[in-house]
Amino acid sequence: MKKRFLQTLVLFVALSAILMACGNKDSDSGDSSSSAKDEAQTTLIYGRGADTTSLDPGVVTDGESLKVTENIFDTLLDYEEETTEVKPALATEWTISDDSLEYTFTLKEGVKFHDGTDFNADAVVYNFERWMSGGTDGAFVYYAAMFGGFKDDEGHVIKSVEAVDDYTVKFTLKRPQAPFLNNLAMGPFGIASPTAIEEQGDTFGENPVGTGPFVFKEWKRNDTITLERNEEYWAGAPKLEKVIFRVIPDNSARLTALKTGEIDLMDGVNPSDVSQIESDSALQVLLRPGMNIGYFGFNTEMEPFNNPTVRQALNYAVDKQSIIDTFYAGNADPAVNPYPSFMPGYNDEIEGYAYDLDKAKDLLAEAGYPDGFKMELWTFTNPRDYMPEPQKIAEAIQADFAKIGVEVEIVTYDWTTFLEKVQNGEAQSYLAGWIGDNGDPDNFLYVLLDQDSIDGNNYSRYANQELHDLLIAAQTETDEAKRNGMYKQAQEIVHTDAPWIPIAHARAALAASSNLKGFIPHPTGVDKFTNVYFE
């Protein structure tokens, strides 16, 4: 009897040891099983629909990249936790000259890059010189979009960036730029280690080094990116030890992973799933403010979309409300203008294109296409806040266009390939969208629709000189009322020229485990995890 008891005890101890070894499996590899999640709930696993394109924030334009780099890099200024109001960050204070042409920033002392080198005024100058040079291939698209081009371009806003002393830097502008401070707070302008850039060259985007709350650890392509806590973070070490960004392309599969505890937070929630998440006590729904636009874009350089009458006709052919009811579960507003109505300068006197098939047919006939035509519509695979089910929305538009004789072939690419090809002007038409970066109308109208942004974020390659002149004047004008008047005029031009079919401003849903605390979805679509923790 005693012998049998001892045998049982030995077997139990051995089995326990095996189980403990399995339970302590190293999560540094980016393993997203429950073992990675069970480290006293100090590891956050974020499920998302697609991978990052690069971890160099200066070269990217997509949210999947910026949501990661936001936690590796800091900017001179930052936004408040729930708004786009600017606050100090790496710059602690600043002064503006009376003519609004000189901005002098006092920098925070004692800050280190993740490689141990010093953050100072020379590092700021180095980063801006890098961006404004355009790189070897004009890679810094966001910089050009926000500051009027590169150093030698006529429209470039910044005349010079100088280190006054170790912790003072002065920007001199060629002309006033009203959203200048808001622009500096944007994630693409995260300050990187000059030493790391010099050492790594073209591979810096795979080995990023900033001053942010988390340090880059590992990137497994199309699987996981692992960040670790910056114990020496100047604003105080984060509460989480690790953040793992895990790619799960399918929305429903991502929700299943959340329910089973494989991940702790997810974006791209199917609107139809919100009610079931709300009824699950183990989960919570978090809504991101709808500072965005989901739209159908025409390549205005390709036939037949170089004809504004054709573009207007197709605007009348899309049943936006049906799309919103079906694919956004009603959790969106039909879009009329390129940015949402709560932002400054919104023109609420413009009447949107109604769903009117007869009007659409009449305009097509007027444009010389009484029997319609064939066309391609490009879309992408992963959900976005502004486009929760891109393939299905493309199919709905395909069905709408068929009613007026327009035959649509849908072409689908993965996110990274889609962005590259559409930016290069290869698509005849496409589905896309934008999440505002800084709360200023300039960030929608100039970045997405100005002729300066062709080959950048102006995927429609739309050019209108009158619009350009208005937008440059609005950038320069510091009187808010006058600026808003200019933006209202600009929206009238865009509405008439119809380079897009605006579809929706979405209130995107995220879902998380109920014990996740301190996470507040930011209107810009990118979030810092500095204050996030598990209860």
Helices and strands as residue ranges (DSSP letters): H 2-23, H 34-37, E 43-48, G 57-59, H 63-69, E 77-79, E 86-88, E 91-96, E 102-107, H 121-133, H 141-147, E 158-165, E 168-173, H 180-184, G 187-189, H 194-200, G 201-206, E 214-220, E 224-229, E 242-247, H 251-259, E 265-266, G 271-273, H 274-278, E 283-287, E 292-298, H 308-315, H 320-327, E 332-334, H 357-366, E 374-380, H 390-402, E 407-413, H 415-423, E 429-435, H 442-449, G 451-453, H 465-476, H 480-497, E 500-506, E 509-513, E 516-517, E 533-534
